[in-house]
Amino acid sequence: MAAAVCTAVLGTAYVYLKKKDKPKALVCKALATFMPALLLLRAFPDVGQGKIPPPLFGWTLAALVFYIAADVLLECRFVAGAVTFSLGHLCMTAGFLTGGELRWADGKESGETVCLAAGGVLLSLMLVAAAWFVLRKYIPHLKAKKLFRPALMYVSILSAMAALAILAGICTGGTEGLLTASGGISFVISDILLGMNRLGRKRSGRRGAAVLILYYLSVYFLSVRVWI
């Protein structure tokens, strides 16, 4: 709870300082993402003790490190920030694939072929299609800026990560499963709203606030799932 409150306070400070003192604002933004990482680090003694699989812990922590770096880069060099976020998504994806979450809660193997290949591909395609449907009016602008392919690659990587989060949530079940699935879905919605704000003619303050709230919720949920 304390970490969640700190994340909210620091995120609010970032919004308040963004136009007044950008360096301090970026520090607050990065620290807000660091709070879930701090919780994850506190769970380190349980890693490999039959509670937290080392791959799940390691890949999730690596993802959070990239997310923290991306928070700052996104404000300075947007494309570099997006690339860094992509690396974070790839690490999170690796955590889902190697952390043992893609198994049914009763211990029965879910079946890699069905759960990962079919389910993962189907969900990924659905998320990619949904994202492009919402952002369809901005596609000409992306093509004009020669950013269509990079944007499509980013959306695909994000969707793959979110699809595995949803599958892992279904397989795990309970509160942990709900948090896992919610984390993946929140990340997709947050980035779609971010794209609308960045590509639109006018930036919405409310939409920007929703982007931050959903982003911090997604990072928090994806971190909490490791040690809950």
One Martini backbone bead per residue (centre of mass of N, CA, C, O) as a GRO file, in nm:
protein
  228
    1MET     BB    1   0.057   0.063  -0.021
    2ALA     BB    2   0.295   0.261   0.003
    3ALA     BB    3   0.388   0.235  -0.292
    4ALA     BB    4   0.125   0.336  -0.419
    5VAL     BB    5   0.129   0.616  -0.288
    6CYS     BB    6   0.406   0.704  -0.399
    7THR     BB    7   0.330   0.680  -0.694
    8ALA     BB    8   0.101   0.890  -0.687
    9VAL     BB    9   0.266   1.131  -0.581
   10LEU     BB   10   0.489   1.130  -0.802
   11GLY     BB   11   0.299   1.152  -1.043
   12THR     BB   12   0.177   1.425  -0.957
   13ALA     BB   13   0.445   1.580  -0.951
   14TYR     BB   14   0.507   1.550  -1.247
   15VAL     BB   15   0.265   1.710  -1.354
   16TYR     BB   16   0.329   1.975  -1.196
   17LEU     BB   17   0.649   1.998  -1.307
   18LYS     BB   18   0.664   1.973  -1.620
   19LYS     BB   19   0.646   2.308  -1.681
   20LYS     BB   20   0.857   2.408  -1.448
   21ASP     BB   21   1.052   2.127  -1.390
   22LYS     BB   22   1.172   1.885  -1.574
   23PRO     BB   23   1.393   1.734  -1.414
   24LYS     BB   24   1.214   1.681  -1.163
   25ALA     BB   25   0.987   1.540  -1.314
   26LEU     BB   26   1.158   1.295  -1.414
   27VAL     BB   27   1.231   1.192  -1.137
   28CYS     BB   28   0.941   1.136  -1.045
   29LYS     BB   29   0.866   0.941  -1.274
   30ALA     BB   30   1.087   0.727  -1.215
   31LEU     BB   31   1.016   0.679  -0.911
   32ALA     BB   32   0.731   0.572  -0.956
   33THR     BB   33   0.841   0.310  -1.104
   34PHE     BB   34   1.035   0.218  -0.868
   35MET     BB   35   0.841   0.119  -0.648
   36PRO     BB   36   0.773  -0.164  -0.764
   37ALA     BB   37   1.072  -0.250  -0.773
   38LEU     BB   38   1.115  -0.238  -0.468
   39LEU     BB   39   0.918  -0.463  -0.400
   40LEU     BB   40   1.066  -0.677  -0.562
   41LEU     BB   41   1.336  -0.664  -0.402
   42ARG     BB   42   1.208  -0.760  -0.128
   43ALA     BB   43   1.163  -1.061  -0.262
   44PHE     BB   44   1.449  -1.194  -0.297
   45PRO     BB   45   1.462  -1.415  -0.061
   46ASP     BB   46   1.232  -1.597  -0.229
   47VAL     BB   47   1.422  -1.674  -0.440
   48GLY     BB   48   1.443  -2.017  -0.494
   49GLN     BB   49   1.227  -2.118  -0.238
   50GLY     BB   50   0.946  -2.205  -0.389
   51LYS     BB   51   0.806  -1.916  -0.471
   52ILE     BB   52   1.023  -1.772  -0.675
   53PRO     BB   53   1.117  -1.772  -0.983
   54PRO     BB   54   1.400  -1.656  -1.120
   55PRO     BB   55   1.297  -1.576  -1.408
   56LEU     BB   56   1.061  -1.401  -1.314
   57PHE     BB   57   1.225  -1.198  -1.153
   58GLY     BB   58   1.447  -1.113  -1.358
   59TRP     BB   59   1.265  -1.020  -1.600
   60THR     BB   60   1.092  -0.816  -1.443
   61LEU     BB   61   1.323  -0.635  -1.348
   62ALA     BB   62   1.430  -0.567  -1.630
   63ALA     BB   63   1.172  -0.431  -1.727
   64LEU     BB   64   1.169  -0.202  -1.513
   65VAL     BB   65   1.433  -0.073  -1.599
   66PHE     BB   66   1.336   0.004  -1.884
   67TYR     BB   67   1.093   0.174  -1.792
   68ILE     BB   68   1.250   0.387  -1.639
   69ALA     BB   69   1.419   0.481  -1.880
   70ALA     BB   70   1.175   0.547  -2.069
   71ASP     BB   71   1.049   0.776  -1.907
   72VAL     BB   72   1.280   0.973  -1.990
   73LEU     BB   73   1.321   0.933  -2.300
   74LEU     BB   74   1.029   1.010  -2.394
   75GLU     BB   75   1.085   1.326  -2.330
   76CYS     BB   76   1.342   1.352  -2.532
   77ARG     BB   77   1.322   1.064  -2.708
   78PHE     BB   78   1.070   0.900  -2.831
   79VAL     BB   79   1.191   0.663  -2.992
   80ALA     BB   80   1.386   0.568  -2.770
   81GLY     BB   81   1.160   0.512  -2.567
   82ALA     BB   82   1.009   0.298  -2.735
   83VAL     BB   83   1.245   0.099  -2.753
   84THR     BB   84   1.275   0.060  -2.446
   85PHE     BB   85   0.993  -0.047  -2.401
   86SER     BB   86   1.027  -0.294  -2.584
   87LEU     BB   87   1.243  -0.428  -2.408
   88GLY     BB   88   1.058  -0.456  -2.164
   89HIS     BB   89   0.845  -0.637  -2.303
   90LEU     BB   90   1.041  -0.869  -2.369
   91CYS     BB   91   1.108  -0.933  -2.075
   92MET     BB   92   0.820  -0.991  -1.983
   93THR     BB   93   0.775  -1.219  -2.184
   94ALA     BB   94   1.002  -1.402  -2.075
   95GLY     BB   95   0.870  -1.434  -1.796
   96PHE     BB   96   0.619  -1.586  -1.895
   97LEU     BB   97   0.774  -1.825  -2.047
   98THR     BB   98   0.977  -1.900  -1.774
   99GLY     BB   99   0.794  -1.868  -1.487
  100GLY     BB  100   0.526  -2.073  -1.477
  101GLU     BB  101   0.231  -1.932  -1.546
  102LEU     BB  102   0.153  -2.139  -1.791
  103ARG     BB  103  -0.050  -2.273  -1.568
  104TRP     BB  104  -0.253  -2.432  -1.392
  105ALA     BB  105  -0.352  -2.400  -1.063
  106ASP     BB  106  -0.355  -2.736  -1.029
  107GLY     BB  107  -0.079  -2.813  -1.217
  108LYS     BB  108  -0.171  -2.840  -1.493
  109GLU     BB  109  -0.093  -2.851  -1.803
  110SER     BB  110  -0.183  -2.633  -2.064
  111GLY     BB  111  -0.022  -2.624  -2.319
  112GLU     BB  112   0.178  -2.481  -2.538
  113THR     BB  113   0.038  -2.496  -2.813
  114VAL     BB  114  -0.237  -2.377  -2.727
  115CYS     BB  115  -0.168  -2.140  -2.525
  116LEU     BB  116   0.061  -2.002  -2.695
  117ALA     BB  117   0.020  -2.025  -2.999
  118ALA     BB  118  -0.288  -1.981  -3.029
  119GLY     BB  119  -0.361  -1.782  -2.801
  120GLY     BB  120  -0.136  -1.572  -2.845
  121VAL     BB  121  -0.189  -1.501  -3.142
  122LEU     BB  122  -0.486  -1.424  -3.121
  123LEU     BB  123  -0.459  -1.201  -2.906
  124SER     BB  124  -0.252  -1.029  -3.054
  125LEU     BB  125  -0.425  -0.970  -3.306
  126MET     BB  126  -0.657  -0.836  -3.154
  127LEU     BB  127  -0.490  -0.604  -3.028
  128VAL     BB  128  -0.379  -0.486  -3.288
  129ALA     BB  129  -0.653  -0.431  -3.422
  130ALA     BB  130  -0.764  -0.245  -3.200
  131ALA     BB  131  -0.542  -0.029  -3.213
  132TRP     BB  132  -0.577   0.042  -3.522
  133PHE     BB  133  -0.871   0.123  -3.508
  134VAL     BB  134  -0.831   0.366  -3.317
  135LEU     BB  135  -0.564   0.477  -3.503
  136ARG     BB  136  -0.644   0.506  -3.813
  137LYS     BB  137  -0.632   0.829  -3.859
  138TYR     BB  138  -0.298   0.824  -3.809
  139ILE     BB  139  -0.157   0.663  -4.040
  140PRO     BB  140  -0.080   0.884  -4.250
  141HIS     BB  141   0.113   1.029  -4.056
  142LEU     BB  142   0.308   0.792  -4.012
  143LYS     BB  143   0.384   0.759  -4.313
  144ALA     BB  144   0.495   1.048  -4.355
  145LYS     BB  145   0.716   0.988  -4.106
  146LYS     BB  146   0.815   0.689  -4.118
  147LEU     BB  147   0.641   0.525  -3.857
  148PHE     BB  148   0.471   0.274  -3.915
  149ARG     BB  149   0.658   0.029  -3.868
  150PRO     BB  150   0.754   0.095  -3.581
  151ALA     BB  151   0.466   0.104  -3.464
  152LEU     BB  152   0.385  -0.186  -3.539
  153MET     BB  153   0.610  -0.323  -3.377
  154TYR     BB  154   0.533  -0.215  -3.101
  155VAL     BB  155   0.240  -0.318  -3.092
  156SER     BB  156   0.318  -0.617  -3.121
  157ILE     BB  157   0.490  -0.644  -2.865
  158LEU     BB  158   0.278  -0.545  -2.666
  159SER     BB  159   0.059  -0.757  -2.743
  160ALA     BB  160   0.220  -1.009  -2.667
  161MET     BB  161   0.251  -0.942  -2.370
  162ALA     BB  162  -0.054  -0.907  -2.305
  163ALA     BB  163  -0.143  -1.189  -2.395
  164LEU     BB  164   0.028  -1.342  -2.181
  165ALA     BB  165  -0.102  -1.204  -1.938
  166ILE     BB  166  -0.383  -1.316  -1.988
  167LEU     BB  167  -0.309  -1.617  -1.990
  168ALA     BB  168  -0.178  -1.620  -1.710
  169GLY     BB  169  -0.433  -1.527  -1.561
  170ILE     BB  170  -0.608  -1.768  -1.640
  171CYS     BB  171  -0.423  -1.995  -1.530
  172THR     BB  172  -0.399  -1.887  -1.233
  173GLY     BB  173  -0.593  -1.710  -1.103
  174GLY     BB  174  -0.736  -1.509  -0.911
  175THR     BB  175  -0.574  -1.237  -0.801
  176GLU     BB  176  -0.316  -1.280  -0.963
  177GLY     BB  177  -0.454  -1.311  -1.238
  178LEU     BB  178  -0.598  -1.038  -1.242
  179LEU     BB  179  -0.343  -0.863  -1.228
  180THR     BB  180  -0.202  -0.967  -1.477
  181ALA     BB  181  -0.419  -0.900  -1.689
  182SER     BB  182  -0.452  -0.599  -1.611
  183GLY     BB  183  -0.165  -0.512  -1.679
  184GLY     BB  184  -0.175  -0.568  -1.984
  185ILE     BB  185  -0.429  -0.401  -2.057
  186SER     BB  186  -0.337  -0.125  -1.941
  187PHE     BB  187  -0.097  -0.087  -2.132
  188VAL     BB  188  -0.253  -0.072  -2.395
  189ILE     BB  189  -0.442   0.163  -2.328
  190SER     BB  190  -0.224   0.368  -2.256
  191ASP     BB  191  -0.080   0.367  -2.542
  192ILE     BB  192  -0.322   0.451  -2.708
  193LEU     BB  193  -0.365   0.724  -2.566
  194LEU     BB  194  -0.084   0.830  -2.627
  195GLY     BB  195  -0.110   0.826  -2.934
  196MET     BB  196  -0.349   1.024  -2.948
  197ASN     BB  197  -0.195   1.260  -2.813
  198ARG     BB  198   0.056   1.272  -3.009
  199LEU     BB  199  -0.112   1.271  -3.299
  200GLY     BB  200  -0.277   1.489  -3.225
  201ARG     BB  201  -0.350   1.826  -3.231
  202LYS     BB  202  -0.467   1.785  -2.938
  203ARG     BB  203  -0.403   1.780  -2.600
  204SER     BB  204  -0.519   1.587  -2.335
  205GLY     BB  205  -0.532   1.602  -1.998
  206ARG     BB  206  -0.710   1.358  -1.931
  207ARG     BB  207  -0.563   1.157  -2.109
  208GLY     BB  208  -0.289   1.191  -1.973
  209ALA     BB  209  -0.383   1.091  -1.696
  210ALA     BB  210  -0.474   0.810  -1.792
  211VAL     BB  211  -0.201   0.715  -1.886
  212LEU     BB  212  -0.060   0.721  -1.610
  213ILE     BB  213  -0.250   0.549  -1.442
  214LEU     BB  214  -0.236   0.292  -1.622
  215TYR     BB  215   0.067   0.257  -1.616
  216TYR     BB  216   0.109   0.228  -1.307
  217LEU     BB  217  -0.083  -0.008  -1.277
  218SER     BB  218   0.064  -0.206  -1.462
  219VAL     BB  219   0.336  -0.211  -1.316
  220TYR     BB  220   0.225  -0.291  -1.041
  221PHE     BB  221   0.082  -0.557  -1.121
  222LEU     BB  222   0.337  -0.697  -1.258
  223SER     BB  223   0.490  -0.697  -0.983
  224VAL     BB  224   0.297  -0.820  -0.768
  225ARG     BB  225   0.263  -1.109  -0.900
  226VAL     BB  226   0.538  -1.227  -0.794
  227TRP     BB  227   0.471  -1.196  -0.452
  228ILE     BB  228   0.160  -1.253  -0.370
   0.00000   0.00000   0.00000
